[in-house]
Amino acid sequence: MPKTSMLYDKDPHRTRLTKDQAKLQIQGDRNRFDREQADRDVAGRPGYLSNLDEKGNIKQQYSMEAQLLDAGAMPQAEFDTRGIDEIRNRALDKGPSAWSQLAQGRQAEEQKAALDSSMQQTRSGQMQAEADMAMRGGLGGGSRASLAKASMKNNMLARQGVQRSGIMDRANIGLQDQTMKDDFLKQLPGADQMAFNAQANKRDFAANTAKFNAEAGMQSRKFNIENALRDRQSQSADNSAAWEQKMKVLGANKQARATENAGK
């Protein structure tokens, strides 16, 4: 039988290979072994522990959540406007104030009491004068009439005096009432300014709270985004290092094969 350059497999049913094909197959097997060995070497290195979730966001336990302020829940000093409302009502009241009405009612009672007292004193004086004249034996019809006339005159004069005092007292009450209204009116602009400032401070507090919440939310989002970007950069660097390690292993295996073949 003539010699042939074909190699035969132990299995007679398999395709026969030439020497060159056999060398290529052996080289391919070796290359595949080298790649698998390199993969095993790389797989043995510590894996990268990412701080990102499956959506690419920073995991909750590593993220920063802004602590927002609740303006409604925070204690605030409420400005009581009842005093200012009372000042405004007293300052702009057109009729007699409650104080004036009370003072005039008291003055009317005092004036009535003074008139009653004047009447009693006049009668007592007349009776005493009649008693004195009767003791002296000089009380007659004419004397009695003269005493009555004098008593009536005295009573009229006393009543006029009480009434004049009443008029002056009521005028003073009205004057004091108006003076107090004027004083309240002078206080009203300052009181209104205080109320305006209180409302402005409340609005400023709400605006500052909203500004703080916006800045806190922006800072937390910035923190989370920056950390997510750093994690992705670290993961990319780790993948690059793994690839470089794999290439070094493949290169070392290839060099070793070349050295081995050169020695044959």
CYANA upper distance limits for C-alpha pairs under 8 A (distance plus 0.5 A):
  5 SER  CA     18 THR  CA      6.96
  5 SER  CA     19 LYS  CA      7.55
  6 MET  CA     16 ARG  CA      6.98
  6 MET  CA     17 LEU  CA      6.35
  6 MET  CA     18 THR  CA      5.14
  6 MET  CA     19 LYS  CA      7.12
  7 LEU  CA     16 ARG  CA      6.38
  7 LEU  CA     17 LEU  CA      5.87
  7 LEU  CA     18 THR  CA      6.21
  7 LEU  CA     19 LYS  CA      7.04
  7 LEU  CA     22 ALA  CA      8.47
  8 TYR  CA     12 PRO  CA      8.02
  8 TYR  CA     15 THR  CA      8.40
  8 TYR  CA     16 ARG  CA      5.60
  8 TYR  CA     17 LEU  CA      7.25
  9 ASP  CA     14 ARG  CA      6.98
  9 ASP  CA     15 THR  CA      8.00
  9 ASP  CA     16 ARG  CA      6.86
 17 LEU  CA     21 GLN  CA      6.29
 17 LEU  CA     22 ALA  CA      6.50
 18 THR  CA     22 ALA  CA      6.58
 19 LYS  CA     23 LYS  CA      6.66
 20 ASP  CA     24 LEU  CA      6.73
 21 GLN  CA     25 GLN  CA      6.57
 22 ALA  CA     26 ILE  CA      6.61
 23 LYS  CA     27 GLN  CA      6.53
 24 LEU  CA     28 GLY  CA      6.45
 25 GLN  CA     29 ASP  CA      6.63
 26 ILE  CA     30 ARG  CA      6.70
 27 GLN  CA     31 ASN  CA      6.62
 28 GLY  CA     32 ARG  CA      6.57
 29 ASP  CA     33 PHE  CA      6.60
 30 ARG  CA     34 ASP  CA      6.61
 31 ASN  CA     35 ARG  CA      6.71
 32 ARG  CA     36 GLU  CA      6.65
 33 PHE  CA     37 GLN  CA      6.49
 34 ASP  CA     38 ALA  CA      6.57
 34 ASP  CA    250 LEU  CA      6.79
 34 ASP  CA    253 ASN  CA      6.82
 34 ASP  CA    254 LYS  CA      8.47
 35 ARG  CA     39 ASP  CA      6.61
 35 ARG  CA    250 LEU  CA      7.01
 36 GLU  CA     40 ARG  CA      6.67
 37 GLN  CA     41 ASP  CA      6.70
 38 ALA  CA     42 VAL  CA      6.65
 38 ALA  CA    246 LYS  CA      5.96
 38 ALA  CA    247 MET  CA      8.45
 38 ALA  CA    249 VAL  CA      6.02
 38 ALA  CA    250 LEU  CA      6.70
 39 ASP  CA     43 ALA  CA      6.38
 39 ASP  CA    246 LYS  CA      7.27
 40 ARG  CA     44 GLY  CA      6.70
 41 ASP  CA     45 ARG  CA      7.58
 41 ASP  CA    246 LYS  CA      8.12
 41 ASP  CA    249 VAL  CA      8.46
 42 VAL  CA    242 ALA  CA      6.84
 42 VAL  CA    245 GLN  CA      7.31
 42 VAL  CA    246 LYS  CA      6.64
 48 TYR  CA    235 GLN  CA      7.27
 48 TYR  CA    238 ASP  CA      7.45
 50 SER  CA    231 ASP  CA      7.21
 50 SER  CA    235 GLN  CA      7.68
 51 ASN  CA     58 ILE  CA      6.35
 51 ASN  CA     59 LYS  CA      6.25
 51 ASN  CA     62 TYR  CA      7.67
 51 ASN  CA    228 ALA  CA      8.10
 51 ASN  CA    231 ASP  CA      7.11
 52 LEU  CA     56 GLY  CA      5.81
 52 LEU  CA     57 ASN  CA      5.71
 52 LEU  CA     58 ILE  CA      4.93
 52 LEU  CA     59 LYS  CA      5.70
 52 LEU  CA    228 ALA  CA      7.23
 52 LEU  CA    231 ASP  CA      7.87
 53 ASP  CA     57 ASN  CA      6.05
 53 ASP  CA     58 ILE  CA      6.72
 53 ASP  CA     59 LYS  CA      5.92
 56 GLY  CA    228 ALA  CA      8.04
 57 ASN  CA    225 ILE  CA      8.44
 57 ASN  CA    228 ALA  CA      6.84
 58 ILE  CA     62 TYR  CA      7.06
 58 ILE  CA     63 SER  CA      6.47
 58 ILE  CA    224 ASN  CA      6.75
 58 ILE  CA    225 ILE  CA      8.13
 58 ILE  CA    227 ASN  CA      7.56
 58 ILE  CA    228 ALA  CA      5.87
 59 LYS  CA     63 SER  CA      6.63
 60 GLN  CA     64 MET  CA      8.37
 63 SER  CA    223 PHE  CA      8.28
 63 SER  CA    224 ASN  CA      6.16
 64 MET  CA    220 SER  CA      5.97
 64 MET  CA    221 ARG  CA      8.31
 64 MET  CA    223 PHE  CA      7.46
 64 MET  CA    224 ASN  CA      7.01
 65 GLU  CA    217 GLY  CA      8.23
 65 GLU  CA    220 SER  CA      6.40
 66 ALA  CA    213 ASN  CA      8.34
 66 ALA  CA    216 ALA  CA      5.97
 66 ALA  CA    217 GLY  CA      5.83
 66 ALA  CA    219 GLN  CA      8.28
 66 ALA  CA    220 SER  CA      6.10
 67 GLN  CA    213 ASN  CA      8.37
 67 GLN  CA    216 ALA  CA      7.68
 68 LEU  CA    212 PHE  CA      8.28
 68 LEU  CA    213 ASN  CA      5.72
 68 LEU  CA    216 ALA  CA      7.58
 68 LEU  CA    217 GLY  CA      8.30
 69 LEU  CA    209 THR  CA      6.99
 69 LEU  CA    212 PHE  CA      8.26
 69 LEU  CA    213 ASN  CA      6.94
 70 ASP  CA     74 MET  CA      6.96
 70 ASP  CA    209 THR  CA      8.23
 71 ALA  CA    205 PHE  CA      8.40
 71 ALA  CA    206 ALA  CA      6.84
 71 ALA  CA    209 THR  CA      6.92
 79 PHE  CA    195 ALA  CA      7.84
 79 PHE  CA    198 ALA  CA      6.87
 81 THR  CA     85 ASP  CA      6.56
 81 THR  CA    195 ALA  CA      7.44
 82 ARG  CA     86 GLU  CA      6.66
 83 GLY  CA     87 ILE  CA      6.75
 84 ILE  CA     88 ARG  CA      6.65
 84 ILE  CA    188 LEU  CA      7.92
 84 ILE  CA    191 ALA  CA      6.42
 84 ILE  CA    192 ASP  CA      7.69
 84 ILE  CA    195 ALA  CA      8.50
 85 ASP  CA     89 ASN  CA      6.63
 86 GLU  CA     90 ARG  CA      6.60
 87 ILE  CA     91 ALA  CA      6.44
 87 ILE  CA    184 PHE  CA      6.23
 87 ILE  CA    185 LEU  CA      8.11
 87 ILE  CA    187 GLN  CA      8.16
 87 ILE  CA    188 LEU  CA      7.12
 88 ARG  CA     92 LEU  CA      6.51
 88 ARG  CA    184 PHE  CA      7.81
 88 ARG  CA    185 LEU  CA      7.78
 88 ARG  CA    188 LEU  CA      6.80
 89 ASN  CA     93 ASP  CA      6.23
 90 ARG  CA     97 SER  CA      7.69
 90 ARG  CA    181 LYS  CA      6.49
 90 ARG  CA    184 PHE  CA      7.21
 91 ALA  CA    180 MET  CA      8.49
 91 ALA  CA    181 LYS  CA      5.13
 91 ALA  CA    182 ASP  CA      7.04
 91 ALA  CA    183 ASP  CA      8.21
 91 ALA  CA    184 PHE  CA      5.50
 91 ALA  CA    185 LEU  CA      5.24
 91 ALA  CA    188 LEU  CA      8.15
 92 LEU  CA    181 LYS  CA      7.98
 92 LEU  CA    185 LEU  CA      7.90
 93 ASP  CA     97 SER  CA      7.67
 93 ASP  CA    181 LYS  CA      8.34
 96 PRO  CA    100 SER  CA      6.13
 96 PRO  CA    101 GLN  CA      6.75
 96 PRO  CA    174 GLY  CA      8.14
 96 PRO  CA    177 ASP  CA      7.76
 97 SER  CA    101 GLN  CA      6.73
 97 SER  CA    177 ASP  CA      7.38
 98 ALA  CA    102 LEU  CA      6.66
 99 TRP  CA    103 ALA  CA      6.58
 99 TRP  CA    177 ASP  CA      8.08
100 SER  CA    104 GLN  CA      6.52
100 SER  CA    173 ILE  CA      6.79
100 SER  CA    174 GLY  CA      7.27
100 SER  CA    177 ASP  CA      6.49
101 GLN  CA    105 GLY  CA      6.62
102 LEU  CA    106 ARG  CA      6.77
103 ALA  CA    107 GLN  CA      6.63
103 ALA  CA    173 ILE  CA      7.37
104 GLN  CA    108 ALA  CA      6.60
104 GLN  CA    170 ARG  CA      6.83
104 GLN  CA    173 ILE  CA      7.56
105 GLY  CA    109 GLU  CA      6.93
106 ARG  CA    110 GLU  CA      6.75
107 GLN  CA    111 GLN  CA      6.51
107 GLN  CA    166 GLY  CA      7.59
107 GLN  CA    169 ASP  CA      7.73
107 GLN  CA    170 ARG  CA      7.81
108 ALA  CA    112 LYS  CA      6.65
108 ALA  CA    166 GLY  CA      8.11
109 GLU  CA    113 ALA  CA      6.68
110 GLU  CA    114 ALA  CA      6.63
111 GLN  CA    115 LEU  CA      6.70
111 GLN  CA    162 VAL  CA      7.13
111 GLN  CA    163 GLN  CA      7.79
111 GLN  CA    166 GLY  CA      6.73
112 LYS  CA    116 ASP  CA      6.67
113 ALA  CA    117 SER  CA      6.55
114 ALA  CA    118 SER  CA      6.57
114 ALA  CA    162 VAL  CA      7.11
115 LEU  CA    119 MET  CA      6.68
115 LEU  CA    158 ALA  CA      8.35
115 LEU  CA    159 ARG  CA      6.40
115 LEU  CA    162 VAL  CA      7.09
116 ASP  CA    120 GLN  CA      6.72
117 SER  CA    121 GLN  CA      6.61
118 SER  CA    122 THR  CA      6.62
118 SER  CA    155 ASN  CA      7.11
118 SER  CA    158 ALA  CA      6.71
118 SER  CA    159 ARG  CA      7.33
119 MET  CA    123 ARG  CA      6.75
119 MET  CA    155 ASN  CA      6.69
120 GLN  CA    124 SER  CA      6.56
121 GLN  CA    125 GLY  CA      6.54
122 THR  CA    126 GLN  CA      6.68
122 THR  CA    151 SER  CA      6.48
122 THR  CA    152 MET  CA      8.23
122 THR  CA    154 ASN  CA      7.34
122 THR  CA    155 ASN  CA      6.19
123 ARG  CA    127 MET  CA      6.61
123 ARG  CA    151 SER  CA      7.73
124 SER  CA    128 GLN  CA      6.57
125 GLY  CA    129 ALA  CA      6.62
125 GLY  CA    151 SER  CA      8.06
126 GLN  CA    130 GLU  CA      6.69
126 GLN  CA    147 LEU  CA      6.95
126 GLN  CA    148 ALA  CA      7.37
126 GLN  CA    151 SER  CA      6.40
127 MET  CA    131 ALA  CA      6.63
128 GLN  CA    132 ASP  CA      6.69
129 ALA  CA    133 MET  CA      6.78
129 ALA  CA    147 LEU  CA      7.91
130 GLU  CA    134 ALA  CA      6.54
130 GLU  CA    139 LEU  CA      7.21
130 GLU  CA    144 ARG  CA      7.47
130 GLU  CA    147 LEU  CA      7.85
131 ALA  CA    135 MET  CA      6.73
132 ASP  CA    136 ARG  CA      7.03
133 MET  CA    137 GLY  CA      6.62
133 MET  CA    138 GLY  CA      5.72
133 MET  CA    139 LEU  CA      5.59
134 ALA  CA    138 GLY  CA      6.33
134 ALA  CA    139 LEU  CA      5.37
138 GLY  CA    143 SER  CA      8.06
139 LEU  CA    143 SER  CA      6.15
139 LEU  CA    144 ARG  CA      6.85
140 GLY  CA    144 ARG  CA      6.47
141 GLY  CA    145 ALA  CA      6.72
142 GLY  CA    146 SER  CA      6.67
143 SER  CA    147 LEU  CA      6.65
144 ARG  CA    148 ALA  CA      6.68
145 ALA  CA    149 LYS  CA      6.62
146 SER  CA    150 ALA  CA      6.65
147 LEU  CA    151 SER  CA      6.50
148 ALA  CA    152 MET  CA      6.64
149 LYS  CA    153 LYS  CA      6.79
150 ALA  CA    154 ASN  CA      6.66
151 SER  CA    155 ASN  CA      6.57
152 MET  CA    156 MET  CA      6.60
153 LYS  CA    157 LEU  CA      6.69
154 ASN  CA    158 ALA  CA      6.60
155 ASN  CA    159 ARG  CA      6.57
156 MET  CA    160 GLN  CA      6.60
157 LEU  CA    161 GLY  CA      6.71
158 ALA  CA    162 VAL  CA      6.77
159 ARG  CA    163 GLN  CA      6.57
160 GLN  CA    164 ARG  CA      6.56
161 GLY  CA    165 SER  CA      6.77
162 VAL  CA    166 GLY  CA      6.68
163 GLN  CA    167 ILE  CA      6.70
164 ARG  CA    168 MET  CA      6.82
165 SER  CA    169 ASP  CA      6.51
166 GLY  CA    170 ARG  CA      6.59
167 ILE  CA    171 ALA  CA      6.66
168 MET  CA    172 ASN  CA      6.62
169 ASP  CA    173 ILE  CA      6.71
170 ARG  CA    174 GLY  CA      6.72
171 ALA  CA    175 LEU  CA      6.58
172 ASN  CA    176 GLN  CA      6.52
173 ILE  CA    177 ASP  CA      6.58
174 GLY  CA    178 GLN  CA      6.72
175 LEU  CA    179 THR  CA      6.59
176 GLN  CA    180 MET  CA      6.66
177 ASP  CA    181 LYS  CA      6.82
178 GLN  CA    182 ASP  CA      6.66
179 THR  CA    183 ASP  CA      6.72
180 MET  CA    184 PHE  CA      6.67
181 LYS  CA    185 LEU  CA      6.58
182 ASP  CA    186 LYS  CA      6.77
183 ASP  CA    187 GLN  CA      6.95
184 PHE  CA    188 LEU  CA      6.70
185 LEU  CA    189 PRO  CA      8.22
187 GLN  CA    191 ALA  CA      6.67
188 LEU  CA    192 ASP  CA      6.49
189 PRO  CA    193 GLN  CA      6.63
190 GLY  CA    194 MET  CA      6.76
191 ALA  CA    195 ALA  CA      6.87
192 ASP  CA    196 PHE  CA      6.61
193 GLN  CA    197 ASN  CA      6.53
194 MET  CA    198 ALA  CA      6.65
195 ALA  CA    199 GLN  CA      6.82
196 PHE  CA    200 ALA  CA      6.55
197 ASN  CA    201 ASN  CA      6.48
198 ALA  CA    202 LYS  CA      6.77
199 GLN  CA    203 ARG  CA      6.75
200 ALA  CA    204 ASP  CA      6.53
201 ASN  CA    205 PHE  CA      6.51
202 LYS  CA    206 ALA  CA      6.83
203 ARG  CA    207 ALA  CA      6.64
204 ASP  CA    208 ASN  CA      6.44
205 PHE  CA    209 THR  CA      6.53
206 ALA  CA    210 ALA  CA      6.74
207 ALA  CA    211 LYS  CA      6.64
208 ASN  CA    212 PHE  CA      6.53
209 THR  CA    213 ASN  CA      6.68
210 ALA  CA    214 ALA  CA      6.65
211 LYS  CA    215 GLU  CA      6.68
212 PHE  CA    216 ALA  CA      6.48
213 ASN  CA    217 GLY  CA      6.49
214 ALA  CA    218 MET  CA      6.64
215 GLU  CA    219 GLN  CA      6.58
216 ALA  CA    220 SER  CA      6.70
217 GLY  CA    221 ARG  CA      6.69
218 MET  CA    222 LYS  CA      6.54
219 GLN  CA    223 PHE  CA      6.56
220 SER  CA    224 ASN  CA      6.70
221 ARG  CA    225 ILE  CA      6.55
222 LYS  CA    226 GLU  CA      6.52
223 PHE  CA    227 ASN  CA      6.69
224 ASN  CA    228 ALA  CA      6.60
225 ILE  CA    229 LEU  CA      6.67
226 GLU  CA    230 ARG  CA      6.66
227 ASN  CA    231 ASP  CA      6.58
228 ALA  CA    232 ARG  CA      6.74
229 LEU  CA    233 GLN  CA      6.66
230 ARG  CA    234 SER  CA      6.59
231 ASP  CA    235 GLN  CA      6.57
232 ARG  CA    236 SER  CA      6.55
233 GLN  CA    237 ALA  CA      6.62
234 SER  CA    238 ASP  CA      6.59
235 GLN  CA    239 ASN  CA      6.68
236 SER  CA    240 SER  CA      6.69
237 ALA  CA    241 ALA  CA      6.66
238 ASP  CA    242 ALA  CA      6.71
239 ASN  CA    243 TRP  CA      6.68
240 SER  CA    244 GLU  CA      6.61
241 ALA  CA    245 GLN  CA      6.62
242 ALA  CA    246 LYS  CA      6.70
243 TRP  CA    247 MET  CA      6.70
244 GLU  CA    248 LYS  CA      6.66
245 GLN  CA    249 VAL  CA      6.80
246 LYS  CA    250 LEU  CA      6.73
247 MET  CA    251 GLY  CA      6.48
248 LYS  CA    252 ALA  CA      6.55
249 VAL  CA    253 ASN  CA      6.65
250 LEU  CA    254 LYS  CA      6.57
251 GLY  CA    255 GLN  CA      6.60
252 ALA  CA    256 ALA  CA      6.61
253 ASN  CA    257 ARG  CA      6.70
254 LYS  CA    258 ALA  CA      6.66
255 GLN  CA    259 THR  CA      6.64
256 ALA  CA    260 GLU  CA      6.60
257 ARG  CA    261 ASN  CA      6.59
258 ALA  CA    262 ALA  CA      6.59
259 THR  CA    263 GLY  CA      6.95
260 GLU  CA    264 LYS  CA      7.43
